[in-house]
Amino acid sequence: GINAEYGILITACAMASPKLFANSFAGDPYIVFNKVTDDALALSKEISTFMKRRKEIEEEYAKNLLKLRQSALSSKFVGTEGGKKPKGTIAWAYGCLIEECYRISEVHNYLAININNHIVVPLE
């Protein structure tokens, strides 16, 4: 389990540099604990800030792709009486590119939601 893996990691670190590993716990245990805790909290805050910004970028990208798609839908080369140009034409390929913007925007929006729900919120 995770505790066994953590123990192996600690053992590997200690074996790789026993002096440095031992020194990381030298001194007043209260001070050492506070330093480790403060560093962990600072790192969590930094990761949270980074991921919030990443989420915002993903949301913005998704929104811009939808805007691009919407503006392209007004093209005279997109759609006909059944909603599609005949297959095998460049207009059909262009229509596929436009619709791809929608699908890619959905992926990035989903990513933004998951970053928020599974990383940002738990770190707050």
N, C-alpha and C positions, 0 to 999 in steps of 0.2 A: 504494500500500500504506500501511500504518500509519506507516512512516517519512516518507513524503511528506506525509501528513496532519499528522503531528507537526511537520514542518518548516514547513508552512503556518501552523499554530497559533502556533509560535514567532515566525514572521515577522509575523503579525498582531498579536501582543502587543507586539513590538518597535516596530512602526509606530504602534500606538495610544498607547503611552507610552514613547518611546525612553529618556527619562531614568530612569524607574522600572525598566525592563527592564535597562538597563545597570548601574544601581546594585545590582541583585540579585546581580550577579557581582563587585562591587567588593570589594577587600580580598584577604586571604590565600586563595588557592584551596582550601587544605586546610580552613580554617575554614568557608568557604562550602559546600564539599562535605559536611562533617559536619553543618552546620545543615540542609541540604536532606535529607540522609539521616535525621537524627533526626526531622525533621518528618514525613517519609514513614512511618517506622516507627511514630510516635505515631498518625498518622492510620489506618494499617492496624490497629493495636490497637483504636482507638476503633470503627472499622467492624466489626471482628470481635466486639467486645463487644455492639454494637448488634444485629448480625445473630444472635448467639447468643440474645439476649433475644427477638428477633422469632421465631426458631425455636421457643423455649419457649412463646411465646404461641400460635403456630399449633398446636402439639401439644396444648396445654391446651384450646384452642377445639374441636379435632377430638374430643378425649376427652369434653368436655362435651356436644357434639352427640350423640355415641353414647349417653351416659347419658340424655339427654332422650328420644331415640328408644326406648331400652329401657324407660323408665318409661311411655311412652305406649302401648307395645305391649300392656300389660296392660289397657288400656281395653276395656270391654264393647262399645264402638262400633267397634272395629277388628277386622276379620277375621270370617269366618263359616265355614260348612262348605266351602268351596273356597278359603278363605284371603282372600277379598275380598268387600267389600260390593258390591251392584249399582251399576253406573256411574250417574251422574246424581244420586246422593244426597250429602248433606253428609258422611255417614260415609265415603264413598269419597274425597271431597276431603280429609278429615282424614287418611285413610290415606296419601294422596299426600304430604301435608305431612310426615308422620312419616317416610316413606321418603326424602323429600328431605333430611332431616337426615343420613341415612346417606351419601348421595351428596356432600353438602357437606362432611361430615367427612372423607371420602376425599380430596377436593380439598385441604383444608387439611393433612391428614397428608402428602400427596404434596409440597405446597409446603414443609413443614417439612423433609422428607428432602432436597429439592433445595437448600434454603438451606444445610443442613448440608454436603452433599457438594460443592457448587459454589462456596460462598462461605466458610463458616466454616473448614472443614478446609484449603483452600488458603491462607487467611490465617494459619494457625497456624504 
